[in-house]
Amino acid sequence: MSPCIFCQVVQGELDSEVVQEDDRALAFKDVNPQAPTHFLVIPKEHIPSLSEVPEGKGDLLGHLLLMTCQIARAQGLDAYRVIINDGTGAGQTVFHLHLHLLAGRTFSWPPG
């Protein structure tokens, strides 16, 4: 099995443009942005997907969302979208839980 690219980012083995970090999570600019502003917010702990978050880790999910809000405020964003893709059919391509923070363009509904 190939190493998880986001675990490599957490461990400092791959360069990333970090925008916020604490002991539980890391946020960085997406290298393949889908909007003028596109950040990824990930737990430092490897969790493959939202549906695989262990019982008792709800506080971590809240922490990731709060970090996302902090980044949006720090960036001066007045409108943004937060996305979690869960599984291949939903568009997940990196199997390490991550939130996408997208802004800087108009988004349509329904997405995708």
N, C-alpha and C positions, 0 to 999 in steps of 0.2 A: 504494500500500500504506500502511495506517495505521501510525503509529509504535508500536513495542513498548512497552506500558505498563510492563513491568519495566525496560526500558532508561531510560524516563523517571524511574522511581523511583531508579535508580542515579545518574542525572545530576542528581538533586535537583529535577527539574521537577514532580514530583508529591509531595505530602506522604505520609509513611509513618511509622509508629511503629517505628523501628529498635530492635532488641534487641541486635544484635551486627554489627560490621563490621570488615573488614580490607582489605588491598589486593586481594584476589581474590574476596571474597564479601560478601554483605549478607543479613541476616536481619531480618524485620519481621513485625508482626502482620498476619494476613489480614483484609481489610476485610469479607469475607463468611465468617465463621468457621463451620466445620462441627462444632466441638467447643468446650467452654469455653476450652481453650487451643488456639490454631491459629496457628502461625508458618510463614512461607515462607522458605526458604533458597535463594538464587540466586547464580549466578556473576555477577560484574560484566561479564564478556565475554558477548556475545550468542551463545548456542548454542540453536537452536530446540527441540531435544528430546534425550532420552537417546540415541536411535538415531542422532543426528547429531553426537555428540561426536567430534571429530577424533582420529585416532590420535595417541598421545603426550600425551593430556590425562587419562590415568587418574589422575594425581596430583591433578588438580582435583576429580575425583569423590570421591576419598578425603578431600580437604580439606572438601568440602561435608558429607560424612557426619560427620567429626570436629567440624565447627562445630555440627552438629545435636546431637551428644552433649553438647558443651559447654553449649549453651543448655538442654538438658533438665536437666543437673546444676545449672546456675545457677538454674533455675526450681524446683528441688526435686522434679522429676517422678520418681516411682518406676516408672511404667508409661506408655508412649506408643507411638504408631504413626508410622512414617515411610513416606510414599507418594511414588512418582514415577509420574505418568500419562504414557504415551508414545503420542501420537496421539489423534485425535478419538474413535475407538472405545473408547479406554481412559478417556475423560473429560478429556483435556487441552483446556483452553480458552484458555490463554495460551501462545503458542508461543515461550517462553523457558524453558529448562531450569529446573525448580524442584522442591524437595523440600518436602513438607508435613510438619510436625511437629504431630501431634494428640494431645491428652491431656485428662483431666478428665471422661471418661465411659467406660462400658464399650463395647468394640467387639466386634462379632460376627464370626464366620468361617463361610463365606467372605464377604469384603467385597462390597458392591454386588451 
